[in-house]
Amino acid sequence: MNYRPPKQTKNSSPLLRYAGLGAQIFATLGIAVFIGFKVDSWLRISIPLLVWLLPLLVLVVMIYQLIKDTGKKKSNQ
């Protein structure tokens, strides 16, 4: 008997693609807060400016990328 792997359907691909999205967002925001904290302390800024701005910028870019990836795509086929 020959083993045949199951055929992949189009519906399973997006599920696998975005399965770790929550962990990715959490980790990226954590890194942005950490970098913002370090840069704020290095620049000796009295208010936590980059602790707020870097994660906000990262979140906006990630949401834009998510919308762009999940939006309707032109099919040239």
Backbone as JSON, one array per atom type, in Angstrom:
{
  "sequence": "MNYRPPKQTKNSSPLLRYAGLGAQIFATLGIAVFIGFKVDSWLRISIPLLVWLLPLLVLVVMIYQLIKDTGKKKSNQ",
  "N": [[0.84, -1.18, 0.0], [0.52, 2.15, -0.81], [1.33, 5.17, 0.79], [-0.62, 8.0, 0.85], [-0.57, 11.4, 1.31], [-3.08, 13.51, 2.76], [-5.06, 15.56, 0.63], [-4.58, 19.02, 0.44], [-6.87, 21.49, 1.22], [-8.26, 24.59, 0.11], [-9.43, 25.92, 2.21], [-8.13, 25.2, 4.58], [-5.66, 26.39, 4.53], [-5.68, 29.31, 5.11], [-6.42, 29.13, 7.8], [-4.28, 27.83, 9.07], [-2.38, 29.68, 8.47], [-2.99, 31.98, 9.92], [-3.04, 31.09, 12.51], [-1.18, 31.49, 14.57], [-1.35, 34.19, 15.01], [-2.22, 35.77, 17.18], [-0.3, 35.25, 19.17], [1.92, 36.24, 17.85], [1.31, 38.99, 17.63], [1.19, 39.66, 20.35], [3.85, 39.1, 21.19], [5.32, 40.84, 19.53], [4.34, 43.36, 20.31], [5.2, 43.35, 22.95], [7.99, 43.35, 22.61], [8.24, 45.84, 21.35], [7.42, 47.57, 23.42], [9.44, 47.05, 25.29], [11.75, 47.92, 23.87], [11.03, 50.61, 23.55], [11.0, 51.41, 26.24], [13.71, 51.08, 26.93], [14.95, 52.88, 25.15], [13.76, 55.29, 25.94], [14.82, 55.48, 28.55], [17.5, 55.65, 27.91], [17.64, 58.04, 26.45], [16.84, 59.67, 28.44], [14.25, 60.76, 28.82], [11.62, 62.45, 30.37], [8.91, 61.78, 30.31], [7.1, 58.81, 29.41], [7.42, 58.52, 26.43], [8.21, 57.01, 24.06], [7.54, 54.51, 24.93], [4.85, 54.44, 24.61], [4.47, 55.28, 21.93], [5.93, 53.54, 20.13], [4.72, 50.85, 20.42], [2.13, 51.55, 19.55], [2.6, 52.37, 16.9], [3.58, 49.96, 15.87], [1.31, 48.35, 16.17], [-0.52, 49.63, 14.44], [0.75, 49.22, 11.97], [0.73, 46.41, 11.86], [-2.04, 45.88, 11.81], [-2.73, 47.13, 9.42], [-1.27, 45.51, 7.64], [-2.54, 43.06, 8.09], [-5.14, 43.62, 7.18], [-4.57, 44.14, 4.51], [-3.6, 41.63, 3.72], [-5.81, 39.95, 4.09], [-7.78, 41.03, 2.56], [-9.87, 41.39, -0.39], [-8.62, 39.8, -3.22], [-7.36, 40.38, -6.47], [-8.21, 38.28, -9.09], [-6.45, 36.99, -11.62], [-6.79, 34.83, -13.17]],
  "CA": [[0.0, 0.0, 0.0], [1.24, 3.42, -0.86], [0.75, 6.21, 1.63], [-0.91, 9.27, 0.19], [-0.97, 12.44, 2.26], [-4.37, 14.1, 2.39], [-4.99, 16.76, -0.19], [-4.85, 20.25, 1.17], [-7.93, 22.3, 0.65], [-8.02, 26.03, 0.21], [-9.96, 26.41, 3.48], [-7.23, 24.95, 5.69], [-4.47, 27.25, 4.42], [-5.77, 30.53, 5.93], [-6.49, 28.79, 9.21], [-2.91, 27.6, 9.51], [-1.62, 30.9, 8.24], [-3.28, 32.97, 10.96], [-3.21, 30.41, 13.79], [-0.32, 32.08, 15.58], [-1.39, 35.64, 14.9], [-2.33, 36.37, 18.51], [1.01, 35.17, 19.82], [2.82, 37.15, 17.13], [0.97, 40.35, 18.03], [1.59, 39.8, 21.75], [5.31, 39.15, 21.27], [5.8, 42.05, 18.87], [4.04, 44.5, 21.17], [6.1, 43.25, 24.1], [9.32, 43.8, 22.17], [8.17, 47.28, 21.11], [7.4, 48.23, 24.74], [10.78, 46.9, 25.87], [12.65, 48.83, 23.15], [10.62, 51.97, 23.91], [11.45, 51.66, 27.61], [15.16, 51.22, 26.91], [15.32, 54.13, 24.46], [13.37, 56.39, 26.82], [15.78, 55.61, 29.64], [18.77, 56.06, 27.31], [17.51, 59.46, 26.11], [16.46, 60.34, 29.68], [13.01, 61.5, 28.61], [10.88, 62.39, 31.64], [7.63, 61.1, 30.09], [7.32, 57.57, 28.64], [6.94, 58.81, 25.08], [8.4, 55.91, 23.12], [6.84, 53.33, 25.44], [3.51, 54.53, 24.04], [4.45, 55.46, 20.48], [6.39, 52.37, 19.38], [3.68, 49.82, 20.29], [1.03, 52.08, 18.72], [3.05, 52.29, 15.51], [3.63, 48.53, 15.51], [-0.07, 47.88, 16.06], [-1.1, 50.18, 13.22], [1.36, 48.54, 10.83], [0.25, 45.03, 11.82], [-3.44, 45.88, 11.39], [-2.72, 47.43, 7.99], [-0.8, 44.33, 6.94], [-3.6, 42.06, 8.19], [-6.23, 44.01, 6.26], [-4.06, 43.96, 3.15], [-3.49, 40.2, 3.44], [-7.11, 39.28, 4.1], [-8.71, 41.71, 1.66], [-10.16, 40.74, -1.66], [-7.5, 39.82, -4.15], [-7.74, 40.29, -7.88], [-7.84, 36.99, -9.68], [-6.11, 37.14, -13.04], [-6.83, 33.51, -13.81]],
  "C": [[0.88, 1.24, 0.0], [0.53, 4.44, 0.02], [0.57, 7.47, 0.82], [-1.3, 10.29, 1.24], [-2.29, 13.06, 1.82], [-4.16, 15.37, 1.57], [-5.33, 17.98, 0.64], [-5.93, 21.03, 0.45], [-7.6, 23.77, 0.83], [-8.48, 26.58, 1.56], [-8.98, 26.21, 4.64], [-6.02, 25.89, 5.66], [-4.6, 28.54, 5.22], [-5.83, 30.25, 7.42], [-5.09, 28.56, 9.77], [-2.08, 28.86, 9.43], [-1.8, 31.9, 9.39], [-3.46, 32.34, 12.33], [-2.38, 31.07, 14.89], [-0.32, 33.59, 15.58], [-1.46, 36.32, 16.26], [-1.0, 36.37, 19.25], [2.01, 36.12, 19.16], [2.57, 38.6, 17.53], [1.44, 40.61, 19.45], [3.11, 39.95, 21.88], [5.86, 40.43, 20.66], [5.52, 43.29, 19.7], [4.93, 44.51, 22.41], [7.5, 43.74, 23.77], [9.32, 45.3, 21.94], [8.14, 48.06, 22.42], [8.78, 48.18, 25.38], [11.77, 47.86, 25.2], [12.31, 50.28, 23.49], [11.09, 52.35, 25.31], [12.96, 51.9, 27.64], [15.59, 52.52, 26.25], [14.92, 55.34, 25.29], [14.36, 56.58, 27.97], [17.15, 56.06, 29.12], [18.77, 57.55, 26.97], [17.16, 60.32, 27.32], [15.26, 61.29, 29.48], [12.17, 61.34, 29.87], [9.52, 61.7, 31.5], [7.89, 59.85, 29.23], [6.78, 57.7, 27.22], [7.04, 57.61, 24.15], [7.77, 54.61, 23.62], [5.41, 53.29, 24.89], [3.52, 54.56, 22.52], [4.89, 54.23, 19.69], [5.34, 51.26, 19.3], [2.48, 50.28, 19.45], [1.38, 52.0, 17.24], [3.07, 50.85, 15.03], [2.22, 47.98, 15.31], [-0.74, 48.38, 14.78], [-0.55, 49.46, 11.99], [0.86, 47.1, 10.72], [-1.22, 44.95, 11.38], [-3.54, 46.19, 9.9], [-2.31, 46.21, 7.18], [-1.85, 43.22, 6.97], [-4.75, 42.36, 7.25], [-5.8, 43.8, 4.82], [-4.0, 42.48, 2.77], [-4.85, 39.52, 3.31], [-8.14, 39.93, 3.17], [-8.94, 40.93, 0.39], [-8.97, 40.91, -2.59], [-8.03, 39.72, -5.57], [-7.31, 38.93, -8.41], [-7.65, 37.19, -11.18], [-6.18, 35.81, -13.77], [-8.13, 33.31, -14.51]]
}
